[in-house]
Amino acid sequence: MKTIKYAVAAIALSTLSFGAFAAQAISPAQAQNMNKVGVVSADGATTLDGLEAQLAEKAAAAGATGYSITSANSNNKMSGTAVIYK
């Protein structure tokens, strides 16, 4: 029973900590108040939502707090780029 309690607690804490570090999509107006720290790209997504999720994950992995998608292309698979901000 203790094992289950610890497992649930660990899952809850990891979910909370992931949410705290996730990069958020931002508007151009919000981007003006932030520092550009780079660009990320992704490819191979089958949907636009999937592409956005890949870009958000890469932005978070790069330490960004926000991102703005600058391009999205489709040639059987989606690809795109996003500027990342802190």
PDB file as gemmi writes it, atoms N, CA and C in Angstrom:
CRYST1    1.000    1.000    1.000  90.00  90.00  90.00 P 1                      
ATOM      1  N   MET A   1       0.816  -1.185   0.000  1.00  0.00           N  
ATOM      2  CA  MET A   1       0.000   0.000   0.000  1.00  0.00           C  
ATOM      3  C   MET A   1       0.871   1.265   0.000  1.00  0.00           C  
ATOM      4  N   LYS A   2       2.002   1.230   0.747  1.00  0.00           N  
ATOM      5  CA  LYS A   2       2.901   2.380   0.759  1.00  0.00           C  
ATOM      6  C   LYS A   2       3.483   2.633  -0.625  1.00  0.00           C  
ATOM      7  N   THR A   3       3.749   1.554  -1.343  1.00  0.00           N  
ATOM      8  CA  THR A   3       4.318   1.688  -2.680  1.00  0.00           C  
ATOM      9  C   THR A   3       3.370   2.457  -3.592  1.00  0.00           C  
ATOM     10  N   ILE A   4       2.094   2.171  -3.505  1.00  0.00           N  
ATOM     11  CA  ILE A   4       1.107   2.859  -4.334  1.00  0.00           C  
ATOM     12  C   ILE A   4       1.061   4.341  -3.971  1.00  0.00           C  
ATOM     13  N   LYS A   5       1.096   4.651  -2.680  1.00  0.00           N  
ATOM     14  CA  LYS A   5       1.079   6.052  -2.241  1.00  0.00           C  
ATOM     15  C   LYS A   5       2.301   6.795  -2.769  1.00  0.00           C  
ATOM     16  N   TYR A   6       3.467   6.164  -2.691  1.00  0.00           N  
ATOM     17  CA  TYR A   6       4.679   6.804  -3.185  1.00  0.00           C  
ATOM     18  C   TYR A   6       4.641   6.983  -4.701  1.00  0.00           C  
ATOM     19  N   ALA A   7       4.106   5.998  -5.404  1.00  0.00           N  
ATOM     20  CA  ALA A   7       4.011   6.092  -6.861  1.00  0.00           C  
ATOM     21  C   ALA A   7       3.079   7.232  -7.269  1.00  0.00           C  
ATOM     22  N   VAL A   8       1.938   7.346  -6.614  1.00  0.00           N  
ATOM     23  CA  VAL A   8       0.992   8.417  -6.921  1.00  0.00           C  
ATOM     24  C   VAL A   8       1.615   9.774  -6.611  1.00  0.00           C  
ATOM     25  N   ALA A   9       2.308   9.873  -5.489  1.00  0.00           N  
ATOM     26  CA  ALA A   9       2.961  11.133  -5.121  1.00  0.00           C  
ATOM     27  C   ALA A   9       4.034  11.507  -6.152  1.00  0.00           C  
ATOM     28  N   ALA A  10       4.810  10.540  -6.591  1.00  0.00           N  
ATOM     29  CA  ALA A  10       5.862  10.796  -7.581  1.00  0.00           C  
ATOM     30  C   ALA A  10       5.263  11.261  -8.903  1.00  0.00           C  
ATOM     31  N   ILE A  11       4.190  10.642  -9.331  1.00  0.00           N  
ATOM     32  CA  ILE A  11       3.537  11.043 -10.579  1.00  0.00           C  
ATOM     33  C   ILE A  11       2.983  12.461 -10.457  1.00  0.00           C  
ATOM     34  N   ALA A  12       2.355  12.767  -9.343  1.00  0.00           N  
ATOM     35  CA  ALA A  12       1.797  14.104  -9.134  1.00  0.00           C  
ATOM     36  C   ALA A  12       2.896  15.168  -9.147  1.00  0.00           C  
ATOM     37  N   LEU A  13       3.999  14.900  -8.477  1.00  0.00           N  
ATOM     38  CA  LEU A  13       5.097  15.867  -8.435  1.00  0.00           C  
ATOM     39  C   LEU A  13       5.749  16.041  -9.796  1.00  0.00           C  
ATOM     40  N   SER A  14       5.921  14.970 -10.541  1.00  0.00           N  
ATOM     41  CA  SER A  14       6.544  15.087 -11.862  1.00  0.00           C  
ATOM     42  C   SER A  14       5.637  15.843 -12.817  1.00  0.00           C  
ATOM     43  N   THR A  15       4.329  15.654 -12.700  1.00  0.00           N  
ATOM     44  CA  THR A  15       3.391  16.386 -13.544  1.00  0.00           C  
ATOM     45  C   THR A  15       3.443  17.873 -13.225  1.00  0.00           C  
ATOM     46  N   LEU A  16       3.488  18.216 -11.953  1.00  0.00           N  
ATOM     47  CA  LEU A  16       3.555  19.618 -11.559  1.00  0.00           C  
ATOM     48  C   LEU A  16       4.862  20.258 -12.003  1.00  0.00           C  
ATOM     49  N   SER A  17       5.968  19.566 -11.855  1.00  0.00           N  
ATOM     50  CA  SER A  17       7.240  20.146 -12.227  1.00  0.00           C  
ATOM     51  C   SER A  17       7.354  20.278 -13.739  1.00  0.00           C  
ATOM     52  N   PHE A  18       6.782  19.352 -14.509  1.00  0.00           N  
ATOM     53  CA  PHE A  18       6.824  19.474 -15.963  1.00  0.00           C  
ATOM     54  C   PHE A  18       6.034  20.701 -16.401  1.00  0.00           C  
ATOM     55  N   GLY A  19       4.880  20.931 -15.814  1.00  0.00           N  
ATOM     56  CA  GLY A  19       4.060  22.082 -16.152  1.00  0.00           C  
ATOM     57  C   GLY A  19       4.748  23.390 -15.838  1.00  0.00           C  
ATOM     58  N   ALA A  20       5.570  23.403 -14.814  1.00  0.00           N  
ATOM     59  CA  ALA A  20       6.259  24.626 -14.429  1.00  0.00           C  
ATOM     60  C   ALA A  20       7.342  25.007 -15.427  1.00  0.00           C  
ATOM     61  N   PHE A  21       7.887  24.053 -16.157  1.00  0.00           N  
ATOM     62  CA  PHE A  21       8.976  24.326 -17.080  1.00  0.00           C  
ATOM     63  C   PHE A  21       8.554  24.283 -18.544  1.00  0.00           C  
ATOM     64  N   ALA A  22       7.297  24.047 -18.835  1.00  0.00           N  
ATOM     65  CA  ALA A  22       6.837  23.954 -20.210  1.00  0.00           C  
ATOM     66  C   ALA A  22       6.850  25.325 -20.868  1.00  0.00           C  
ATOM     67  N   ALA A  23       7.294  25.369 -22.115  1.00  0.00           N  
ATOM     68  CA  ALA A  23       7.259  26.616 -22.878  1.00  0.00           C  
ATOM     69  C   ALA A  23       5.837  26.846 -23.372  1.00  0.00           C  
ATOM     70  N   GLN A  24       5.423  28.100 -23.402  1.00  0.00           N  
ATOM     71  CA  GLN A  24       4.075  28.462 -23.812  1.00  0.00           C  
ATOM     72  C   GLN A  24       4.121  29.221 -25.129  1.00  0.00           C  
ATOM     73  N   ALA A  25       3.127  29.000 -25.989  1.00  0.00           N  
ATOM     74  CA  ALA A  25       2.993  29.784 -27.213  1.00  0.00           C  
ATOM     75  C   ALA A  25       2.706  31.225 -26.820  1.00  0.00           C  
ATOM     76  N   ILE A  26       3.379  32.168 -27.480  1.00  0.00           N  
ATOM     77  CA  ILE A  26       3.187  33.578 -27.153  1.00  0.00           C  
ATOM     78  C   ILE A  26       2.823  34.358 -28.413  1.00  0.00           C  
ATOM     79  N   SER A  27       2.186  35.501 -28.202  1.00  0.00           N  
ATOM     80  CA  SER A  27       1.798  36.375 -29.306  1.00  0.00           C  
ATOM     81  C   SER A  27       2.968  37.284 -29.675  1.00  0.00           C  
ATOM     82  N   PRO A  28       2.917  37.917 -30.852  1.00  0.00           N  
ATOM     83  CA  PRO A  28       3.980  38.872 -31.211  1.00  0.00           C  
ATOM     84  C   PRO A  28       4.098  40.017 -30.206  1.00  0.00           C  
ATOM     85  N   ALA A  29       2.986  40.469 -29.644  1.00  0.00           N  
ATOM     86  CA  ALA A  29       3.044  41.542 -28.646  1.00  0.00           C  
ATOM     87  C   ALA A  29       3.779  41.080 -27.393  1.00  0.00           C  
ATOM     88  N   GLN A  30       3.542  39.849 -26.954  1.00  0.00           N  
ATOM     89  CA  GLN A  30       4.240  39.314 -25.789  1.00  0.00           C  
ATOM     90  C   GLN A  30       5.723  39.131 -26.084  1.00  0.00           C  
ATOM     91  N   ALA A  31       6.052  38.740 -27.319  1.00  0.00           N  
ATOM     92  CA  ALA A  31       7.446  38.501 -27.699  1.00  0.00           C  
ATOM     93  C   ALA A  31       8.279  39.776 -27.608  1.00  0.00           C  
ATOM     94  N   GLN A  32       7.661  40.941 -27.805  1.00  0.00           N  
ATOM     95  CA  GLN A  32       8.394  42.207 -27.736  1.00  0.00           C  
ATOM     96  C   GLN A  32       8.964  42.463 -26.353  1.00  0.00           C  
ATOM     97  N   ASN A  33       8.361  41.873 -25.330  1.00  0.00           N  
ATOM     98  CA  ASN A  33       8.819  42.069 -23.955  1.00  0.00           C  
ATOM     99  C   ASN A  33       9.748  40.955 -23.476  1.00  0.00           C  
ATOM    100  N   MET A  34      10.160  40.077 -24.385  1.00  0.00           N  
ATOM    101  CA  MET A  34      11.011  38.947 -24.008  1.00  0.00           C  
ATOM    102  C   MET A  34      12.293  38.974 -24.824  1.00  0.00           C  
ATOM    103  N   ASN A  35      13.282  38.188 -24.407  1.00  0.00           N  
ATOM    104  CA  ASN A  35      14.563  38.087 -25.114  1.00  0.00           C  
ATOM    105  C   ASN A  35      14.571  36.866 -26.012  1.00  0.00           C  
ATOM    106  N   LYS A  36      14.876  37.080 -27.290  1.00  0.00           N  
ATOM    107  CA  LYS A  36      15.014  35.970 -28.231  1.00  0.00           C  
ATOM    108  C   LYS A  36      16.286  35.209 -27.873  1.00  0.00           C  
ATOM    109  N   VAL A  37      16.158  33.867 -27.731  1.00  0.00           N  
ATOM    110  CA  VAL A  37      17.328  33.069 -27.362  1.00  0.00           C  
ATOM    111  C   VAL A  37      17.682  32.020 -28.410  1.00  0.00           C  
ATOM    112  N   GLY A  38      16.925  31.944 -29.489  1.00  0.00           N  
ATOM    113  CA  GLY A  38      17.268  30.988 -30.524  1.00  0.00           C  
ATOM    114  C   GLY A  38      16.079  30.587 -31.376  1.00  0.00           C  
ATOM    115  N   VAL A  39      16.290  29.511 -32.129  1.00  0.00           N  
ATOM    116  CA  VAL A  39      15.280  28.970 -33.035  1.00  0.00           C  
ATOM    117  C   VAL A  39      15.297  27.454 -32.898  1.00  0.00           C  
ATOM    118  N   VAL A  40      14.126  26.846 -32.939  1.00  0.00           N  
ATOM    119  CA  VAL A  40      14.027  25.381 -32.948  1.00  0.00           C  
ATOM    120  C   VAL A  40      13.257  24.961 -34.197  1.00  0.00           C  
ATOM    121  N   SER A  41      13.483  23.738 -34.626  1.00  0.00           N  
ATOM    122  CA  SER A  41      12.748  23.203 -35.772  1.00  0.00           C  
ATOM    123  C   SER A  41      12.324  21.777 -35.461  1.00  0.00           C  
ATOM    124  N   ALA A  42      11.293  21.349 -36.158  1.00  0.00           N  
ATOM    125  CA  ALA A  42      10.785  19.985 -35.971  1.00  0.00           C  
ATOM    126  C   ALA A  42      10.236  19.498 -37.304  1.00  0.00           C  
ATOM    127  N   ASP A  43      10.228  18.195 -37.472  1.00  0.00           N  
ATOM    128  CA  ASP A  43       9.628  17.626 -38.677  1.00  0.00           C  
ATOM    129  C   ASP A  43       9.113  16.229 -38.397  1.00  0.00           C  
ATOM    130  N   GLY A  44       8.320  15.718 -39.326  1.00  0.00           N  
ATOM    131  CA  GLY A  44       7.795  14.363 -39.198  1.00  0.00           C  
ATOM    132  C   GLY A  44       6.434  14.282 -38.538  1.00  0.00           C  
ATOM    133  N   ALA A  45       5.851  15.412 -38.135  1.00  0.00           N  
ATOM    134  CA  ALA A  45       4.524  15.389 -37.505  1.00  0.00           C  
ATOM    135  C   ALA A  45       3.459  15.093 -38.562  1.00  0.00           C  
ATOM    136  N   THR A  46       2.393  14.463 -38.133  1.00  0.00           N  
ATOM    137  CA  THR A  46       1.314  14.141 -39.067  1.00  0.00           C  
ATOM    138  C   THR A  46       0.170  15.145 -39.006  1.00  0.00           C  
ATOM    139  N   THR A  47       0.142  15.988 -37.951  1.00  0.00           N  
ATOM    140  CA  THR A  47      -0.891  17.012 -37.807  1.00  0.00           C  
ATOM    141  C   THR A  47      -0.242  18.316 -37.359  1.00  0.00           C  
ATOM    142  N   LEU A  48      -0.975  19.406 -37.513  1.00  0.00           N  
ATOM    143  CA  LEU A  48      -0.480  20.694 -37.059  1.00  0.00           C  
ATOM    144  C   LEU A  48      -0.338  20.715 -35.543  1.00  0.00           C  
ATOM    145  N   ASP A  49      -1.284  20.084 -34.834  1.00  0.00           N  
ATOM    146  CA  ASP A  49      -1.175  19.990 -33.370  1.00  0.00           C  
ATOM    147  C   ASP A  49       0.066  19.212 -32.966  1.00  0.00           C  
ATOM    148  N   GLY A  50       0.367  18.150 -33.689  1.00  0.00           N  
ATOM    149  CA  GLY A  50       1.561  17.360 -33.405  1.00  0.00           C  
ATOM    150  C   GLY A  50       2.828  18.160 -33.627  1.00  0.00           C  
ATOM    151  N   LEU A  51       2.835  18.968 -34.687  1.00  0.00           N  
ATOM    152  CA  LEU A  51       3.994  19.821 -34.962  1.00  0.00           C  
ATOM    153  C   LEU A  51       4.171  20.844 -33.845  1.00  0.00           C  
ATOM    154  N   GLU A  52       3.073  21.465 -33.417  1.00  0.00           N  
ATOM    155  CA  GLU A  52       3.157  22.446 -32.332  1.00  0.00           C  
ATOM    156  C   GLU A  52       3.668  21.798 -31.049  1.00  0.00           C  
ATOM    157  N   ALA A  53       3.227  20.583 -30.766  1.00  0.00           N  
ATOM    158  CA  ALA A  53       3.685  19.879 -29.570  1.00  0.00           C  
ATOM    159  C   ALA A  53       5.184  19.601 -29.648  1.00  0.00           C  
ATOM    160  N   GLN A  54       5.673  19.201 -30.824  1.00  0.00           N  
ATOM    161  CA  GLN A  54       7.107  18.949 -30.985  1.00  0.00           C  
ATOM    162  C   GLN A  54       7.911  20.228 -30.788  1.00  0.00           C  
ATOM    163  N   LEU A  55       7.433  21.341 -31.358  1.00  0.00           N  
ATOM    164  CA  LEU A  55       8.141  22.608 -31.209  1.00  0.00           C  
ATOM    165  C   LEU A  55       8.136  23.069 -29.758  1.00  0.00           C  
ATOM    166  N   ALA A  56       7.011  22.908 -29.076  1.00  0.00           N  
ATOM    167  CA  ALA A  56       6.925  23.285 -27.662  1.00  0.00           C  
ATOM    168  C   ALA A  56       7.888  22.453 -26.818  1.00  0.00           C  
ATOM    169  N   GLU A  57       7.970  21.172 -27.108  1.00  0.00           N  
ATOM    170  CA  GLU A  57       8.882  20.289 -26.358  1.00  0.00           C  
ATOM    171  C   GLU A  57      10.337  20.693 -26.572  1.00  0.00           C  
ATOM    172  N   LYS A  58      10.702  21.000 -27.825  1.00  0.00           N  
ATOM    173  CA  LYS A  58      12.077  21.404 -28.108  1.00  0.00           C  
ATOM    174  C   LYS A  58      12.392  22.762 -27.483  1.00  0.00           C  
ATOM    175  N   ALA A  59      11.409  23.663 -27.478  1.00  0.00           N  
ATOM    176  CA  ALA A  59      11.618  24.973 -26.843  1.00  0.00           C  
ATOM    177  C   ALA A  59      11.857  24.801 -25.352  1.00  0.00           C  
ATOM    178  N   ALA A  60      11.062  23.977 -24.700  1.00  0.00           N  
ATOM    179  CA  ALA A  60      11.228  23.729 -23.264  1.00  0.00           C  
ATOM    180  C   ALA A  60      12.576  23.078 -22.989  1.00  0.00           C  
ATOM    181  N   ALA A  61      12.973  22.135 -23.833  1.00  0.00           N  
ATOM    182  CA  ALA A  61      14.261  21.461 -23.651  1.00  0.00           C  
ATOM    183  C   ALA A  61      15.429  22.441 -23.792  1.00  0.00           C  
ATOM    184  N   ALA A  62      15.227  23.490 -24.583  1.00  0.00           N  
ATOM    185  CA  ALA A  62      16.272  24.502 -24.767  1.00  0.00           C  
ATOM    186  C   ALA A  62      16.249  25.546 -23.658  1.00  0.00           C  
ATOM    187  N   GLY A  63      15.314  25.414 -22.709  1.00  0.00           N  
ATOM    188  CA  GLY A  63      15.245  26.329 -21.584  1.00  0.00           C  
ATOM    189  C   GLY A  63      14.392  27.559 -21.835  1.00  0.00           C  
ATOM    190  N   ALA A  64      13.639  27.581 -22.922  1.00  0.00           N  
ATOM    191  CA  ALA A  64      12.796  28.733 -23.240  1.00  0.00           C  
ATOM    192  C   ALA A  64      11.525  28.720 -22.402  1.00  0.00           C  
ATOM    193  N   THR A  65      10.985  29.903 -22.165  1.00  0.00           N  
ATOM    194  CA  THR A  65       9.699  30.006 -21.477  1.00  0.00           C  
ATOM    195  C   THR A  65       8.572  30.270 -22.458  1.00  0.00           C  
ATOM    196  N   GLY A  66       8.914  30.706 -23.672  1.00  0.00           N  
ATOM    197  CA  GLY A  66       7.905  30.959 -24.690  1.00  0.00           C  
ATOM    198  C   GLY A  66       8.438  30.679 -26.079  1.00  0.00           C  
ATOM    199  N   TYR A  67       7.519  30.504 -27.028  1.00  0.00           N  
ATOM    200  CA  TYR A  67       7.917  30.288 -28.417  1.00  0.00           C  
ATOM    201  C   TYR A  67       6.860  30.877 -29.336  1.00  0.00           C  
ATOM    202  N   SER A  68       7.289  31.223 -30.532  1.00  0.00           N  
ATOM    203  CA  SER A  68       6.392  31.753 -31.544  1.00  0.00           C  
ATOM    204  C   SER A  68       6.672  31.025 -32.850  1.00  0.00           C  
ATOM    205  N   ILE A  69       5.698  30.309 -33.371  1.00  0.00           N  
ATOM    206  CA  ILE A  69       5.886  29.539 -34.606  1.00  0.00           C  
ATOM    207  C   ILE A  69       6.015  30.509 -35.771  1.00  0.00           C  
ATOM    208  N   THR A  70       7.071  30.331 -36.548  1.00  0.00           N  
ATOM    209  CA  THR A  70       7.336  31.226 -37.668  1.00  0.00           C  
ATOM    210  C   THR A  70       7.068  30.581 -39.021  1.00  0.00           C  
ATOM    211  N   SER A  71       7.050  29.247 -39.079  1.00  0.00           N  
ATOM    212  CA  SER A  71       6.739  28.592 -40.345  1.00  0.00           C  
ATOM    213  C   SER A  71       6.212  27.187 -40.088  1.00  0.00           C  
ATOM    214  N   ALA A  72       5.382  26.746 -41.018  1.00  0.00           N  
ATOM    215  CA  ALA A  72       4.858  25.377 -40.997  1.00  0.00           C  
ATOM    216  C   ALA A  72       4.641  24.953 -42.446  1.00  0.00           C  
ATOM    217  N   ASN A  73       5.157  23.785 -42.794  1.00  0.00           N  
ATOM    218  CA  ASN A  73       5.062  23.268 -44.156  1.00  0.00           C  
ATOM    219  C   ASN A  73       4.534  21.845 -44.129  1.00  0.00           C  
ATOM    220  N   SER A  74       3.900  21.458 -45.218  1.00  0.00           N  
ATOM    221  CA  SER A  74       3.410  20.093 -45.313  1.00  0.00           C  
ATOM    222  C   SER A  74       3.757  19.509 -46.666  1.00  0.00           C  
ATOM    223  N   ASN A  75       4.460  18.411 -46.647  1.00  0.00           N  
ATOM    224  CA  ASN A  75       4.753  17.625 -47.836  1.00  0.00           C  
ATOM    225  C   ASN A  75       4.678  16.177 -47.384  1.00  0.00           C  
ATOM    226  N   ASN A  76       3.475  15.702 -47.157  1.00  0.00           N  
ATOM    227  CA  ASN A  76       3.149  14.411 -46.567  1.00  0.00           C  
ATOM    228  C   ASN A  76       3.355  14.399 -45.055  1.00  0.00           C  
ATOM    229  N   LYS A  77       4.391  15.027 -44.561  1.00  0.00           N  
ATOM    230  CA  LYS A  77       4.653  15.166 -43.128  1.00  0.00           C  
ATOM    231  C   LYS A  77       4.861  16.641 -42.832  1.00  0.00           C  
ATOM    232  N   MET A  78       4.437  17.074 -41.637  1.00  0.00           N  
ATOM    233  CA  MET A  78       4.553  18.480 -41.249  1.00  0.00           C  
ATOM    234  C   MET A  78       5.969  18.791 -40.777  1.00  0.00           C  
ATOM    235  N   SER A  79       6.419  20.003 -41.090  1.00  0.00           N  
ATOM    236  CA  SER A  79       7.680  20.512 -40.551  1.00  0.00           C  
ATOM    237  C   SER A  79       7.492  21.989 -40.271  1.00  0.00           C  
ATOM    238  N   GLY A  80       8.306  22.537 -39.385  1.00  0.00           N  
ATOM    239  CA  GLY A  80       8.180  23.940 -39.061  1.00  0.00           C  
ATOM    240  C   GLY A  80       9.287  24.430 -38.158  1.00  0.00           C  
ATOM    241  N   THR A  81       9.283  25.747 -37.929  1.00  0.00           N  
ATOM    242  CA  THR A  81      10.266  26.376 -37.065  1.00  0.00           C  
ATOM    243  C   THR A  81       9.561  27.318 -36.098  1.00  0.00           C  
ATOM    244  N   ALA A  82      10.251  27.620 -35.004  1.00  0.00           N  
ATOM    245  CA  ALA A  82       9.734  28.561 -34.019  1.00  0.00           C  
ATOM    246  C   ALA A  82      10.891  29.316 -33.390  1.00  0.00           C  
ATOM    247  N   VAL A  83      10.671  30.607 -33.155  1.00  0.00           N  
ATOM    248  CA  VAL A  83      11.630  31.424 -32.412  1.00  0.00           C  
ATOM    249  C   VAL A  83      11.326  31.185 -30.947  1.00  0.00           C  
ATOM    250  N   ILE A  84      12.391  31.027 -30.135  1.00  0.00           N  
ATOM    251  CA  ILE A  84      12.184  30.773 -28.705  1.00  0.00           C  
ATOM    252  C   ILE A  84      12.649  31.972 -27.884  1.00  0.00           C  
ATOM    253  N   TYR A  85      11.966  32.196 -26.748  1.00  0.00           N  
ATOM    254  CA  TYR A  85      12.197  33.381 -25.918  1.00  0.00           C  
ATOM    255  C   TYR A  85      12.326  33.002 -24.447  1.00  0.00           C  
ATOM    256  N   LYS A  86      13.016  33.874 -23.716  1.00  0.00           N  
ATOM    257  CA  LYS A  86      13.095  33.784 -22.250  1.00  0.00           C  
ATOM    258  C   LYS A  86      12.622  35.097 -21.690  1.00  0.00           C  
TER     259      LYS A  86                                                      
END                                                                             
